[in-house]
Amino acid sequence: MPAFHEARSGHVLKVGLAIPLQGPGGIFGPSCEAVAELYARQSNAASGVIGRQIELEIIDAGAPPALVAAEVGRLIDGGQIDALTGWHISSVREALTPVTTGRIPYVYTPLYEGGEREPGVFCTGETPERQIAPALEWFRAELGLRRWHIVGSDYVWPKRSARAAQDFARDLDLDVLSTSFIRFGHADYSSVLDELEASTSGDGVLMLLVGQDAVEFNREFFARGLQRHLVRFAPLMEENMLLASGGGACENMYVAAGYFRSLTTESSLDLVGAYASEFGAAAPPLNNQAESCLEGITLLAELITAAGSTELGDIFTVTDGFGYESPRGSLEFRGGHVHQQIHLAQAEWADFDVLTTFQQRNRALR
């Protein structure tokens, strides 16, 4: 199997990029594809990865999870991908993991609920322990927020993140007043917003919503004027969503993430410049989700280069303690997860003002 797999690939490294092209997350797809294409062009203009040119195979991860898994399985069986990465929701990851395990390396790039331990699945995204917990502590110390409502989509990441947030709130002596889950992709926020209208100044809303669902929530939230007395905190909010929500709809909103386009690290500025130079002013906005896809393909390339092979057995020998530089800063790879700094930003009309960087927490990943 390993020798045959290498022979099929020849002088090309075939990377599956699983990104949403439909549904609530479809708003991220064009940005994710553009950044991955930028990396492939830059890599191929040099020496490629272990002497092999990168070819991207775009997979629509906005389809139902079972269909995405079937498509990836077909591509692996046909020798059409050597590795898999991309931004997609946790329900898709859970469907893909049995298909990729023991066959190809799979780098999962989004923020997620934590806990992935399957060999051969490598995670580069933020987790509640390092994203939500320090943010709640900051809101308590800086804004005096002690009362929270949680609004999330009805699937894996929001539900497990909400449970983690409730644990963090208890540790921080905060109150969770309500928790509401709305059907993913079919959002009706009327009853949730009715409840929030009765809230008082000083309360916060933890938004665990994705893409277009969050956009619709922001618009309705703004239409009721709730931004004037309620703080929103969203672990998942990016530039496309700001633009689609409308500038006023993102007033009094804060976001915690490993990357913002407005970061001033040298690598981040280089990415912004290269992206603008390659695709021009009309390009899809550079955002956290797109940059996460850059992290995914970069990590794959770095691991394959260090191992000298795409074979999982060889890659496993170089993983722990592995590190590299990225637009997020200096990253270290341990236990199948990338450890990164998390920044807190306030939303503006079309961008984010980074306010602070959280110190790394020492507790284990959940």
C-alpha positions in Angstrom: 0.0 0.0 0.0 2.6 2.7 0.9 4.8 2.1 -2.1 1.8 1.9 -4.4 0.4 5.2 -3.0 3.7 7.0 -3.6 3.9 5.6 -7.1 0.4 6.9 -8.0 1.3 10.4 -6.9 4.4 10.6 -9.0 5.9 14.1 -9.0 2.7 15.8 -7.8 1.5 16.3 -4.2 -2.3 16.1 -4.4 -3.9 18.0 -1.5 -7.7 17.8 -0.9 -9.0 21.2 0.3 -12.4 20.6 2.0 -14.1 24.0 2.4 -17.8 25.0 2.4 -19.1 26.1 -0.9 -22.8 26.2 0.2 -24.8 26.6 3.4 -24.1 28.9 6.3 -20.3 28.5 5.9 -20.3 29.1 2.2 -19.5 32.7 2.9 -15.9 31.5 3.8 -15.3 29.3 0.7 -13.9 31.9 -1.8 -11.4 33.3 0.7 -10.3 29.8 1.8 -9.7 28.7 -1.8 -7.8 31.9 -2.7 -5.3 31.6 0.2 -4.7 27.9 -0.5 -4.1 28.7 -4.2 -1.7 31.5 -3.2 0.4 29.0 -1.1 0.4 26.4 -3.9 1.6 29.0 -6.5 4.4 30.2 -4.2 5.5 26.7 -3.3 5.4 25.5 -6.9 7.4 28.5 -8.0 10.1 27.3 -5.7 10.8 23.6 -5.4 7.4 22.4 -4.2 7.2 19.9 -1.4 9.9 17.2 -1.3 10.3 18.0 -5.0 6.6 17.6 -5.8 4.3 20.2 -7.2 1.1 20.9 -5.2 -2.2 20.3 -6.9 -5.4 21.3 -5.0 -8.5 19.2 -5.2 -11.5 21.4 -4.0 -14.1 19.4 -2.0 -17.4 21.0 -1.1 -17.6 20.6 2.7 -20.8 22.5 2.9 -22.7 19.3 1.7 -24.2 16.9 4.2 -21.3 15.2 6.2 -22.0 11.7 4.9 -21.7 13.0 1.3 -18.5 14.8 2.0 -17.1 11.6 3.6 -18.1 9.6 0.6 -16.4 12.0 -1.8 -13.2 12.0 0.2 -13.2 8.2 0.4 -13.7 8.0 -3.4 -10.7 10.4 -3.9 -8.5 8.4 -1.6 -9.4 5.1 -3.2 -8.7 6.6 -6.6 -5.3 7.9 -5.6 -6.5 11.4 -6.3 -5.4 13.0 -3.0 -2.4 12.3 -0.8 -3.5 14.5 2.1 -6.5 16.4 3.3 -7.0 19.8 5.0 -9.5 22.6 5.1 -12.0 24.6 7.1 -15.3 22.7 7.8 -17.6 22.2 10.7 -17.0 19.5 13.4 -19.9 17.3 12.1 -18.0 17.0 8.8 -14.7 16.2 10.7 -16.4 13.5 12.6 -17.6 11.9 9.4 -14.2 12.3 7.7 -12.0 10.9 10.4 -13.0 7.2 9.9 -12.4 7.6 6.2 -8.9 9.1 6.5 -7.6 7.3 9.6 -4.5 5.1 8.7 -4.6 6.2 5.1 -3.6 9.9 4.6 -2.7 12.8 6.9 -5.6 15.1 7.7 -5.1 18.6 9.0 -8.3 20.1 10.5 -8.0 23.9 10.6 -11.0 25.5 12.2 -11.6 26.5 15.8 -13.4 23.5 17.4 -14.6 22.1 20.6 -11.3 20.2 21.4 -10.7 16.6 22.2 -9.7 15.2 18.9 -7.1 12.4 19.5 -7.4 10.2 16.4 -3.9 9.3 15.1 -3.3 11.0 11.8 -5.7 13.9 12.5 -3.8 17.1 13.2 -5.6 20.2 14.5 -4.5 23.8 14.0 -7.5 25.7 15.3 -8.5 27.4 18.5 -10.2 25.5 21.4 -12.5 26.8 24.1 -9.8 26.4 26.8 -7.6 28.9 25.1 -10.2 31.1 23.4 -13.4 31.3 25.4 -12.1 30.9 29.0 -9.6 33.8 29.0 -12.1 36.0 27.1 -14.7 35.5 29.8 -12.1 36.4 32.4 -11.1 39.5 30.5 -14.8 40.6 30.2 -15.2 40.2 34.0 -12.1 42.2 34.8 -12.3 44.9 32.1 -16.1 45.4 31.5 -17.6 44.0 34.7 -19.6 41.4 32.8 -20.9 38.6 35.1 -24.1 37.5 33.4 -24.2 35.7 30.1 -26.6 34.3 27.5 -25.4 31.6 25.1 -26.8 31.4 21.6 -25.5 28.6 19.3 -26.2 26.5 16.3 -27.6 23.0 17.0 -24.5 20.8 16.3 -21.3 19.6 17.8 -19.0 22.6 18.1 -21.6 25.0 19.7 -23.0 22.4 22.1 -19.7 21.2 23.4 -18.3 24.7 23.5 -21.4 25.9 25.5 -20.8 23.1 28.0 -17.2 24.2 28.3 -18.3 27.9 28.7 -20.6 26.9 31.5 -17.7 25.2 33.3 -15.5 28.3 32.8 -18.3 30.6 34.0 -18.7 28.5 37.2 -15.0 28.7 37.8 -15.1 32.5 37.3 -18.2 33.0 39.5 -20.2 34.1 36.5 -23.9 33.4 35.8 -25.2 31.8 32.6 -28.8 33.1 32.4 -29.9 31.1 29.3 -28.6 28.7 26.6 -30.4 28.4 23.2 -29.6 26.3 20.2 -31.0 27.0 16.8 -31.2 24.6 13.9 -28.0 25.0 11.7 -28.7 26.7 8.4 -32.4 27.4 9.2 -32.2 30.1 11.8 -35.2 31.7 13.4 -34.0 33.9 16.3 -37.4 35.4 17.2 -37.8 33.7 20.6 -34.1 34.1 21.5 -34.2 37.8 20.7 -37.4 38.3 22.6 -35.6 36.9 25.7 -32.6 39.1 25.1 -34.7 42.2 24.9 -35.6 41.6 28.5 -31.9 41.6 29.5 -30.3 44.4 31.3 -27.2 46.5 30.6 -24.1 44.7 31.7 -25.1 41.3 30.3 -23.2 39.5 27.5 -24.2 37.2 24.7 -21.8 34.4 23.7 -22.4 33.7 20.0 -21.6 30.2 18.8 -23.0 30.7 15.3 -21.5 30.1 11.9 -21.3 32.2 8.8 -24.6 33.3 7.4 -26.4 32.2 10.5 -24.4 34.7 12.5 -25.0 37.4 9.9 -28.7 37.0 10.2 -28.5 37.0 14.0 -26.5 40.2 13.9 -28.9 41.9 11.5 -31.9 41.1 13.7 -30.0 41.9 16.9 -29.3 45.4 15.4 -32.8 45.9 14.1 -34.0 45.6 17.7 -31.3 48.0 19.0 -29.9 45.4 21.3 -26.3 46.4 20.5 -26.8 49.5 22.7 -26.9 47.6 26.0 -25.7 44.0 25.3 -22.1 43.0 24.6 -21.6 40.2 22.1 -18.6 37.9 22.2 -18.1 35.6 19.2 -15.3 33.1 18.9 -16.2 32.8 15.2 -16.5 36.1 13.4 -14.5 37.4 10.5 -14.3 40.1 7.8 -16.8 38.6 5.4 -19.4 38.3 8.2 -18.8 41.9 9.3 -19.4 43.2 5.8 -22.5 41.1 5.3 -23.9 42.0 8.7 -23.5 45.8 8.1 -21.2 48.0 10.1 -23.7 49.2 12.7 -24.8 45.6 13.4 -21.4 44.7 14.8 -21.3 47.6 17.3 -20.3 46.4 20.8 -19.0 43.1 19.5 -15.8 41.3 20.5 -14.0 38.4 18.9 -11.2 36.1 20.1 -9.1 34.3 17.5 -5.6 33.2 16.6 -5.5 35.4 13.6 -6.9 38.7 12.4 -6.1 40.4 9.1 -5.2 43.5 11.2 -2.4 41.7 13.1 0.9 43.5 12.6 3.3 40.6 12.9 5.9 40.5 10.1 4.5 37.2 8.7 0.9 38.6 8.8 1.9 41.7 6.9 3.7 39.6 4.3 0.6 37.5 3.8 -1.6 40.6 3.4 0.8 42.0 0.9 1.2 38.8 -1.1 -2.6 38.2 -1.1 -3.3 41.7 -2.4 -0.5 41.5 -5.0 -1.7 38.1 -6.3 -5.5 38.6 -6.4 -6.0 42.4 -6.4 -8.5 44.7 -4.6 -11.5 42.6 -5.7 -10.3 39.5 -4.0 -12.5 37.8 -1.3 -11.6 39.3 2.1 -8.6 37.8 3.8 -9.9 36.4 7.1 -9.4 33.9 9.9 -10.9 31.0 8.1 -8.8 31.6 5.0 -5.6 31.9 7.0 -6.5 28.7 8.8 -6.4 27.0 5.5 -3.0 28.5 4.9 -2.0 27.0 8.3 -3.4 23.6 7.2 -1.5 23.4 4.0 1.6 24.9 5.6 1.6 22.3 8.3 1.1 19.5 5.8 4.0 20.7 3.8 6.3 21.2 6.8 5.5 17.7 8.2 5.9 16.0 4.8 9.2 17.9 4.3 10.5 16.9 7.7 9.4 13.3 7.2 10.6 13.1 3.6 7.3 11.3 2.8 3.5 11.5 2.8 3.3 8.2 4.7 1.7 8.5 8.1 4.2 6.3 9.8 7.0 8.6 8.7 5.1 11.7 9.7 4.4 10.4 13.2 8.1 10.3 13.8 8.4 14.1 13.4 5.3 15.6 15.0 5.8 16.3 18.7 7.8 19.4 19.4 7.6 20.4 15.8 7.3 24.2 15.2 7.1 26.7 12.4 6.5 30.4 11.8 3.2 31.6 10.4 1.1 34.8 10.2 -0.2 33.7 13.7 3.4 33.9 15.0 5.6 31.1 16.3 3.6 27.9 16.5 4.5 24.7 18.3 2.9 21.3 17.5 2.3 19.0 20.4 -0.2 16.1 21.0 -1.7 16.5 17.5 -2.6 20.2 18.2 -0.9 23.5 17.2 -0.4 25.7 20.3 -0.8 29.4 19.4 -1.5 32.8 20.9 -5.1 34.0 21.0 -5.9 37.7 20.5 -9.0 39.6 21.6 -10.3 42.2 19.2 -13.2 44.6 18.9 -15.2 44.6 15.7 -15.2 47.8 13.6 -17.1 48.5 10.4 -15.1 46.1 8.2 -12.1 45.0 10.3 -11.0 44.3 13.8 -9.1 46.4 16.4 -6.8 44.0 18.3 -7.0 44.9 22.0 -4.9 42.3 23.8 -3.2 38.9 23.6 -4.0 36.3 26.1 -1.3 34.5 28.0 -1.1 30.8 27.3 -3.0 28.7 29.8 -1.3 25.6 31.2 -4.3 23.4 31.6 -4.7 20.4 29.2 -6.8 20.7 26.1 -10.4 19.6 26.7 
